[in-house]
Amino acid sequence: MKDNKEIKDVSRIFQNLGAPEEQAMIMARQLIKRADQIAEEKNTSKIVELRKLLEIATLGAQGQTKPNDEAYS
């Protein structure tokens, strides 16, 4: 199933950031669900929204924050 592969792929990212496997699966499911919701709200691609959320999660795990997009305007 495509959904299971997607969850496992995202879960591996969280595991690489130090999350235990079970917690990583939970976080992956939640992040994918949120990406779906945002994509629907903004009429954008789920992949685009998932990439944005993963970027934020990765930076957060490293103790960093995402620069405000307005700073580049």
C-alpha positions as CSV (number, residue, x, y, z in Angstrom):
1,M,0.0,0.0,0.0
2,K,1.2,3.5,-0.9
3,D,0.0,5.0,2.4
4,N,2.0,2.4,4.5
5,K,5.1,3.2,2.5
6,E,4.6,6.9,3.0
7,I,4.2,6.4,6.7
8,K,7.3,4.2,6.9
9,D,9.4,6.7,4.9
10,V,8.4,9.6,7.1
11,S,8.8,7.5,10.2
12,R,12.4,6.8,9.2
13,I,13.1,10.5,9.2
14,F,11.8,10.8,12.8
15,Q,13.8,7.7,13.8
16,N,17.0,9.3,12.3
17,L,16.2,12.3,14.4
18,G,16.2,10.1,17.5
19,A,12.6,9.1,18.0
20,P,11.8,5.5,19.1
21,E,10.2,3.5,16.3
22,E,6.7,3.4,17.8
23,Q,6.7,7.2,18.5
24,A,8.1,7.9,15.0
25,M,5.2,6.0,13.4
26,I,2.7,8.0,15.5
27,M,4.4,11.3,14.5
28,A,4.6,10.3,10.9
29,R,0.8,9.5,10.7
30,Q,0.0,12.8,12.4
31,L,2.3,14.8,10.1
32,I,0.9,13.2,7.0
33,K,-2.7,13.8,8.2
34,R,-1.8,17.5,8.9
35,A,-0.2,17.9,5.4
36,D,-3.4,16.5,3.9
37,Q,-5.5,19.1,5.9
38,I,-3.3,22.0,5.0
39,A,-3.2,21.0,1.3
40,E,-6.9,20.9,1.2
41,E,-7.3,24.3,3.0
42,K,-4.8,26.0,0.8
43,N,-5.6,24.1,-2.4
44,T,-2.0,23.0,-2.7
45,S,-0.1,19.7,-3.1
46,K,0.1,17.4,-0.1
47,I,3.8,16.7,-1.1
48,V,4.5,20.5,-0.9
49,E,2.9,20.8,2.5
50,L,4.5,17.6,3.8
51,R,7.9,18.9,2.8
52,K,7.3,22.2,4.6
53,L,6.2,20.4,7.8
54,L,9.2,18.0,7.6
55,E,11.5,20.9,7.3
56,I,10.0,22.6,10.4
57,A,10.2,19.3,12.3
58,T,13.8,18.6,11.3
59,L,14.9,22.1,12.3
60,G,13.0,21.9,15.6
61,A,14.7,18.6,16.4
62,Q,18.1,20.3,15.9
63,G,17.0,23.2,18.1
64,Q,16.7,25.7,15.3
65,T,13.8,27.7,14.0
66,K,12.8,28.3,10.4
67,P,13.6,31.8,9.2
68,N,10.5,33.9,8.6
69,D,9.7,34.0,4.9
70,E,9.0,37.7,5.2
71,A,12.7,38.3,6.0
72,Y,13.5,37.4,2.4
73,S,11.0,39.7,0.8
